[in-house]
């Protein structure tokens, strides 16, 4: 759900993260930053208090403020992992489900030895026209597999890490995009460490409720600076 803003309260905009400001469009409030300025996380960007000579106007600050940001991520992978290799041996069992009653059609209903993947499929009795009865043929397929230890390739680990981090970053942004990225990987003991740096351009303004004294003080501080 979108955040509900109390229109009776005064709201200002602060930086959700550190960055180099690239765009400032203020629709309401007192701007305290400009393009080319470096701002820190939590810094006041637009005050909800506007000074007009001796008067102070209260408002809900609204603006679009974008900045270049740099995000660092580190993912750690095991240098080896377990992979399945199917042997080609399969076993199928059948059962008939009538309402809540289940009738096993296969003579052997015990648990098979070895490692198997169990796959279930359901086929309902259906008449022409789409009329479906509560009668279902259940097929259980057991596919045997062996497990192998496989070395994790550095290039594959980098690709997986890059994709996962990009999805996470885009989801975390209010609005924006990833401009470029760099990736480095190394083997540390039994692990592969992947370090990534993403250069982004994103919206950094976040609305917070203000107090009169703090708002006025920050407006004056911003002017003096």
N, C-alpha and C positions, 0 to 999 in steps of 0.2 A: 504494500500500500504506500502511496506517496505520503511524505511527511506533512502533517497538518500544522500550519503556522498560526499561532495566536496573533490575530491582527491588532489586538489591543496592546500587546507588548512591543518593545523596540528590539529589532534584530540587526546585527551587524554581520559582516562577512569576514572570515578568517581563512588563512591558508591551510589546506588540509595536508600539504606537504611542502618541502623546500624545493625551490625552482627558480628559473630565470623567466621573468614575465615577458610574454610575447604578444598579448592582446588584452586590452582593457576596454570594456564597454559597460559604463555605469548607467543604470536606468533610474535608480533611486538611492540616495545616500551620499555621504561625503567621501570621495575617493582619496585613498592614502597611499596609493602605489601607482607606478607608471611603467610603460614598456621599457625593457632593458634593465630593470631593477631586479636584484636578487632578493627574494623574500624567504623567510624561514617558516617552518611548520609552526602553526599557531599564531603567526603574526597577523595583526589587524590589517585588512585590505580595504574595506569600505565600512565607514561608520554609519550607524543608524541615526546619528545626531548631526544635523547640518547647521552651521552657524551663519546667520544673516545679521551682520552688525551686532546689535545687542540681543537679538532673538535666536533661539535654538529650535529648530524644527525636528520633531521626532518622526521616524519612519521605519519601515522594514526595508533594509538595504537590499537592492537587487542589482546584479551585475553578472556579466560573463567575463571571467578572468582566466586566461590560459597561460601556461608556462611550460618551458622545457624542463623536464625532470629526468632523473637517472635512477633506475631501479636495479638493485643487485639481488641476485638469487643464487642459492647454492643447493644442489641436489646431490644426494649420495646414493650410489647403486652398489650392490654386491658385485664383485668381479666375476663371480660364477652364479648361475641360477639353474634350477631344475626345469627340464623340458620334457614334455610327453612325446613318446614315439609309439604310434599304434602298430600293433603286430599283425593286424588283419583278421584276427580271430574275433568272431561275434557270436553272441547267444541271444536268442529271442524267446520271450515268454508272452503268452496271450491270456487275456481275461475278459469276461463279459460282465458289464455293469448294467443291471436292470434296476432302475430306481436306486435304492440304497443297498441292494444286494449285489455282491461281487462273486462271480463264479470263475475259478481258475481253470483254464483250458489246457494248460501245459502240465505234463506229468511231474516235472521236477520244479518245485517251488522254493527250493532251498537257496542259500547264499553261495555264489560261485567263488572259487578261490582265485587269488591274484588281484591285480589292480584293474578296475573297470570303470568306464564312464557309463552312467545310466541315462538313457534317453527314453522319454515317454511320448507316445502319440495316441490321440483319441479320434475315433471315427464313429460318428453318431448315425443312427438309422434315420434317413431323411427320405420322405416321399416327394414325388414331383410336385412343384409348387412351393417347396421350402418348408413343408410341415415336418417338424423334428420330434422324434420320440425319445423317451428317457431310456433308450437302449444304446449302449456304447461298447465298441470293441476297443480294448486297451492293449497296446503293443509296448512291451518293455524290451529295449535293445541294450545289451551290455557289450561295450567295445573294450577289448583288452588293450592295455598299453604298458610299456616299460618306461622307466625314468632315467634320464641321462643328465650328467653335469655338463653344462655348456658355458664357455667363456663369453663374457659380455664384451662386445666390441665397443671401442671408444666412440666411434662415429655414430653407432646406434644409440648409445647412452646420451650423447649430445643432442641428437635429433629428438629423442623422447623428452629430455629435460627442456629443450627449447619450446616444444609444442605445449607442454604442460604449463610452463611459466607464462607463456603468452596468453593462454586461455585465462589463467588466474589474474594476470594484470588487467586485461580488458574487462573482466568481470568486476574488478575492484575500482576501475575508473568511473567517475561521474559521467564524463564524456571525454573523447580524445582518441589518440591513435599511437601506435608504436612506430617510430621513425627508423630506427636501426638497432642492431644488437651485435654483441661480441660474445664469444664463448671460448672457454679454456677448460681442458680436462686433464686429470692426472690420476695415477694409481697410487693409493695410500694403503699399504698393507693388503687387506682382502677387499678393499672398497675402491670404487671409482668416484672421485669428486669432480663435479661439473660446476664451474662458476660462470654465471652469465650476467652481463650488464646490458640493460635496455635503455635506449634514449627515447623518451616519449614527449609528446605535446598533449597536455591534458588540462581540463578544467580543474582548478585548485580551490575555488571559492566555496566555502561551506557556511551556512547560516547558523548563527548562535545568538541566544538572547543576551541583551546588553543591560547594564545598569547605568544610570545617568552619570554618576561621578566618574566611573571608569571610561565611559564613552567620551565625555567632555575632555577628560585628561588625555586620552589617546589622540583626540583630534588636535589638541594644542601641541602634543609631542610631535605629531606628524608634521604640523606646520613649521615648528621650530627646526625639524630635521631638513 
